[in-house]
Amino acid sequence: MLPIINRINRNSFTPKLFTVLKNGYHLPDLRADLIAGLTVAVVALPLAMALAIASGASPDKGLVTAVIAGFLVSLLGGSRVQIGGPTGAFVVVVFTVIAQHGYDGLIMATLMVGLILIVSGYAKLGQIIKFIPYPVITGFTAGIAVIIATSQIKDFLGLRPETVPADFIPKWMAYFEAIGTINPAALLLGLGALAAILLLRRFAPRLPAYLLVIVASALLATLLHLPIETIGSRFPDMPSGLPAPHLPDFSFTKFQEVLPSAFIIAFLAGIEALLSAVVADGMTGFKHRPNQELVGQGVANIMSAIFGGLPATGAIARTATNIKSGGRTPMAGIFHALFLLLFILFATDLMTFVPMAALAAILFIVAWGMSEKERFLHIFRMPGSDRAVLLLTFFLTILVDLTVAIGVGVTLASLLFMARMSKTVKISTQANEAFDLDSEEKEENQRVNLPSGVEVFQIAGPFFFGVADELLETLKRIGQMPRVLIIRMRLVPYLDATGEAALENLVKQCREAGTSVIFSAVQTQPAAMMEKAGFGAAHLPVFYAASYKDSIAMAQDLLTASHIM
């Protein structure tokens, strides 16, 4: 058994590519991965540029990220088909970091993101996605989608406002003030691009809609000499080729300033990568290695930063495209990165002709896809507490800050969950048949044949700080203290520090009143917790019984002994 466990532990930190190659990689696999890699590269090319621009960086940064991070996520990740690169989840935070701390500040933050993800992976936090409530994830994802769409209004309409504030409401006020500067050519081109993408997706879903629309828009704008803004006019000094690796100048002050943003980006990167891997598992039938996936994502972010790229994570849409295109192994992701590298090396100059309005249309589609409207509406029909978490996270993301939104959302969801859990815990002097399912222990009334002078409580459910006070309230309702108190804990799977303190307080009160306390059928975790707290020692004298029947016998012995004395 031990060798099997050791092998499983070793495999959990083995990149999927190594396992695939070890099991055999054949010509049909190579052919399928090449086709899928080319298909994904065609989809990723305009997306990488558009997301970089939306993040406040030049489009070449997005391509560098897609190449470096895309290659390493597939090389070192824990999923067979994951595609890595820049995603919409980072746009808001990255834009803010660049605006406040410059691009060097973003590079430093991305390096820290990589380190955080690697540590998280080796700390085996790959299952963390299970503990993030869906209303929180859906709320901030939908909020990010609204922010991304809002940020593209200027380019889509061809507006020329004096300034574009970062905050949501002031941004819209600036747009309304500049409404008279709408560029009809940009608006018509943007509407045409948007309509073309939707039509291609509806009637020719296998065609690369984004790339076709970008090429057609660039040709149309160039041939007709349209007076619109392009990538070349906005980024006239955009470099070509892959940049040389370099590290930013380290400053402890800047390190402190970007640290909170680094944790937020790492959180988003980990969540989106693991979500994407879970989606891929459902589509392929394979199982990813979550901890190794975090490690691979961490290395990818470090190397993306060293080459001057953006933060990266697993991209759900591109991963799904890879699977639908026939991608079988991580080699498909590696080929996708190599195809993008060829574009950077030999066709970067073509990017200068791409209209900004066409990229805005692409980002509108990206934002709509991120909004997860079906899930949003589904949760909106759920109980009031879930709706509250969803809407609070959504509006805080839009109007305040992503960090605040996530923190408040998770905190509120946790508090509401604990409030619901506390209602499931029962502390009763009667047997609770709804919980007491063991035929050996089950009694219609636990007070039948209860000796005189003995009282009994049954606790059913996790005994934590949300319900600890209820035990003392139940004791007060008894009135006169019994000579022996039996506390049945067979149905208590978990005991926290506050619950332990409540039990300790109860034992002390019973000791002062001369009441003996018997704990019946204590489970492993509560027993370990009570042992550490000193239950059974001189200052906390208690007795333990293996079953309720044994506790009744023990109570009779205690009554007899006290009577003789």
Residue, then its C-alpha position, 0 to 999 in steps of 0.5 A: m500500500l505504501p509504495i502505491i501512495n508514494r507513487i501517487n505523490r510523485n505523480s502529483f508533481t509530474p508534468k502531464l507532458f512527461t507522462v504522455l511521452k513516457n506512455g508513447y507519442h505516435l504520428p497520429d498524435l503529432r498530426a492531431d496536435l499540430i492541427a489543433g495547435l495551429t487552430v488555437a494560435v489563429v484564435a489566440l493571435p487577435l485575443a492576445m493583442a486585444l487583451a494586452i491593449a485593454s490591460g494598458a500595454s502594447p499588443d506585442k506584450g500580449l503576444v510575448t505572453a502567449v508564446i512564453a507562458g503558453f509554451l511553459v504551461s503546456l511543458l510543465g503543467g498538470s493538464r493534457v490540453q490546457i492552453g495558457g496565455p493572457t486572459g480577461a480576468f487580469v485586465v482590471v488589475v493589470f491596468t491598475v498596476i501599470a497606471q499606478h506603478g509603471y510597467d516595471g511594477l507589473i513585471m515585479a508583480t508578475l514575478m511575485v505571482g509566479l513565486i506565489l503559485i509555485v509555493s501554492g502548488y507545493a503546499k498542495l493548495g490545488q484543491i482550493i477551487k472547491f472552497i471558493p463559492y460560485p456566487v463570488i466567482t460568478g459575481f467578480t467574473a461578470g463584474i470584470a466583463v462589464i469593466i472590460a466592455t466599458s473600457q472599449i467604448k472609446d475605441f468602438l465609437g472613436l471618441r476623443p475625450e480629454t481624459v479617460p478616468a479609471d473608475f467606472i462612473p467617472k469613465w462613463m461621465a467622460y464618455f458622455e461629455a465626449i459624445g460629440t466626438i464620435n467617429p462615424a467611420a470607427l463606429l461603422l467599422g466596429l459595428g461591421a466587425l461585431a456583426a461579422i463575428l456573430l454571423l461567423r460564429r452562428f453560420a460558420p463556427r469552424l472558421p477563425a472568426y476573430l482572425l478573419v474579422i481582423v484581416a478584413s477590417a485592416l484591409l478595409a481601413t487601409l484600402l479606403h483610407l479610413p480616418i480611424e485609429t489603428i495599432g500603428s497610430r497608437f503604438p508607433d514604436m512597437p518592437s518586433g521579434l522576441p525581446a531579450p530576457h531582463l529583470p526589473d530594478f528591484s525596490f523594496t518600496k515598490f515590492q510592498e506597493v505591488l504585493p497586494s496586487a500580486f496576491i490578487i493576480a495569483f488568486l485569479a490565475g490559480i482559480e481560472a487555471l484550475l477552473s479551465a483544467v476542470v472544464a477540460d477534464g469534463m470534455t476529455g475524460f482525463k484528470h488533471r494534476p492540480n498541484q502541478e498545474l499551479v507549479g507550471q503556471g508559476v514557472a510560466n508567469i516568472m518567465s513571462a515577466i523575465f521576457g517582459g510579458l503579462p500575467a498568464t493563466g489557463a484560458i478556458a475558451r482557448t483550451a476548449t478550442n484546443i479540445k474541439s480541434g482534436g488536441r490530444t496532448p500538451m504538445a498541442g499547446i507547445f505547437h500553438a506557442l511556436f506558431l505564434l512565435l513565427f508570427i512575432l518573428f516574421a509578421t509583426d509589422l502587419m499588426t500596425f494596420v489593425p483598427m482599434a475599433a475592430l479589436a474593441a468589437i472582439l473584446f465586446i465578444v470576450a466580455w460577453g463570454m466572460s459574463e456567464k449570463e446563464r450562471f448569473l441568472h441561475i444564481f440570481r434565482m437561488p435563495g436570498s443569501d446567494r443572491a446577496v453574495l452575487l450582487l454584492t461581489f458584482f457591484l463591488t467589482i465594478l464600483v469599488d475594487l476587485t480586491v475588496a469585492i473578492g474579500v467581502g464576497v468570500t467573507l460574506a459567503s463564509l458567514l452566511f454558510m456558517a449561519r446556515m450550518s449553525k441551524t443544522v446543529k441540534i442540542s437536545t435532551q431528547a433523541n433526534e431520530a433525524f440524525d441518530l441513524d445507528s441501530e445500536e444507538k437509536e432510541e425513540n427517547q433517550r430518557v427512557n430508563l434514565p436513572s434519577g439524578v442523571e441528565v443527558f444532552q445529545i449534540a448532532g452536527p459540527f460543534f463550532f463557534g456559531v453554536a457554542d453558546e447554545l450548549l450553555e443555554t440548554l444547560k440553563r434551561i434544565g434548572q437544577m443541576p443533575r448529579v451526573l450529566i451525559i453528553r452524547m457526541r457520536l454525531v459530532p464530526y468536528l469540534d473547533a476551539t470555540g466549541e472546545a471552550a464552551l465544553e470546558n466552561l460547561v465542565k467547570q460549571c458542573r465541577e463547581a456544582g458537584t456534577s460528574v460529566i460523561f462524554s459518550a461516543v466521542q469521534t476522532q477529531p473532537a477526541a483529539m481536540m479535547e485531549k489537547a485541551g486537557f479534558g480528563a486531567a485534574h483541572l477538567p475531570v471528565f469520563y469517557a464512554a464508548s457508547y450511550k449504553d456504557s455511559i448509562a452504566m457508568a452513570q449508575d456506578l457514579l451514583t452508587a459510589s457517591h451514595i456510599m460515600 
